[in-house]
Structures are given as C-alpha cells and as structure tokens.
Amino acid sequence: MTQQPPQVPQAELVGVRNFRDLGGLSTADGRRLRHGVLFRSGHLAHATEEDTVFLDSLKLHTVFDFRNAADIKLEGPDVTLKGVRNVNLPLSDPADGAGFWTMVREGDLNTLRKLLDEGRAAQRMIDSYRTLITARVGEHSRMLSAIAEDSSPVLMHCSAGKDRAGLSIAVTLLALGVERDVIEADYLESAAAHRRYKIWRKGGGEDTMSPEVLALLLPLFDARLEYLSAAFTTIEETWGGTERYLTEALGFTAPQRERLRERLLIG
C-alpha cells in the first residue's frame, strides 16, 4: 500500500494571503488527496524572504498564475521560486470591465452606490462565475491536462486566491471525484477575514474607507456559496453534469482523468 507523504507544515505566510494545502480532502470513492501536491493562494508578488524559503521547500513543479496583465502591473510579478515552471494563464476577472477597478479604488460614495448597491455587486460575482465556467473551457482543459501529465506539485493562484483560483481548484477537485460539499467547504475557507485580499482605496476623505464603502465592496472580496453554486448550476444546465463537462467541454479523457487521480490521490 502506498504510504501517505508527510503533511506540509501549516505556514503563517506574511506576504502571501489565503495559502493552503488541499491535502486530506476526501473523494466520493473513499480516496484522499495527497498532502504536498496541490496548493492554492493569493498572488506571490509580495512574498517575504521567509515566505519564499517556505515556498521553495514545497518543491513545486508548476505555479499557475491566473492574473491578467493589469493585475500583474498593479500587484507586481510573482517572486522567483527555485526550479518552478511559471504558467500565466489569464482568466477573466470577476470584476472585469472598462474602468471598473478604477471606480472601486477611486470612486466616490455615490459612484459606488450606483455600481454596487441593491445586490448589484453580488450579482456581478454570480454572473462572472457562470462566465468563468462557459468561456474558459480552453484554459481549464490546458490546466488539467498539464497536471495529469507532469505538473505537480502545483500551486494555483490569482490575486485574492478565491475566485479564479478558487474555481480552478473546484474544477480540479471535480475531476478527482471530490464531492460537492467538500469542495464547498474548502472554498468557504477563503471567506475568513485573515485570508481576504486587502482592500486598497485611493484618497484620504472621510468616505474613502467608511463602513458604507466597505459594505458596498464586501461582496467583491468575499467567498460566498451562492457564487460557487452558480458555477455548479451552470455545469448542470449547460452539460447536464460533471461527466459531460469534463469530457465534452474540457476534452479531458478517461485515461487522463485516471492519470490525474493516480498522481494526486492516495488510497
């Protein structure tokens, strides 16, 4: 019987938010995800020297960075890790749109009310999760195929590590046979206050970071079950379920799926 590799120590990373090892998650057939093979986090651009030493110790094969050029310009490129293949695979941002982030970071209170109030922020997130499923099948196909062949241990991240990375992790876990409630529980860990992306607002007026402004912005920076459920519902509505989504939309074959499971699962 294959021995389970030792669990990766829990790290208190200073410059990298929302980091965690997915090891230990169970599948529907009773197997478990190996420790030390699949990680998720926010961006690595602000990793400290100590953070970098820890990340190097993981002996990652590949880092998937789902940020776009605007994100990287704003936050900076990832730190360099030893022997790691860095793959920039931009996915649409949940808050994408001409000038949207400018308004989020610089807009006055009235502008934010018009943009985000009365459920509009949450609906924007729901719509974006649906789009990430239907419009990014090519990227998710490439990601799964790479991991199945040789790209592990792997770390997936975007900016906050909850939306683009969170949904890509969910797709990977679906392919591994992890049940939906387990995927949801992991996703919701990103809602913890210490894991969230730090909201940055330009200016020094009284409305810059007022309670109302923070409440308006919260849906964009929160991990909510309704967002992930929208993605799962889209899979059901569009392809009739996970199996057809994986095989027809992503072109992820049964042999590839078995290789993925052998690479990442134990038991």
Protein Blocks (a to p, Z undefined) as FASTA:
>chain_A
ZZddddddddddfklghiacfehiacfkopacdehkaccdddfklpcfklmmmmmmnopa
bdcdfbdfklmmmnopadddehiacdddddddfkgcehklmmmmmpcfklmmmmmgghlm
mmmmmmmmmmmmmmmmmmmmmmmmmmmmmmcccddddfkopmmmmmmmmmmmmmnopafk
lmmmmmmmmmpmklpccdddedjbfklmgmklmmmmmmmmpccfklmmmmmmmmmmmnop
aklmmmmmnopafklmmmmmmmmmgZZ
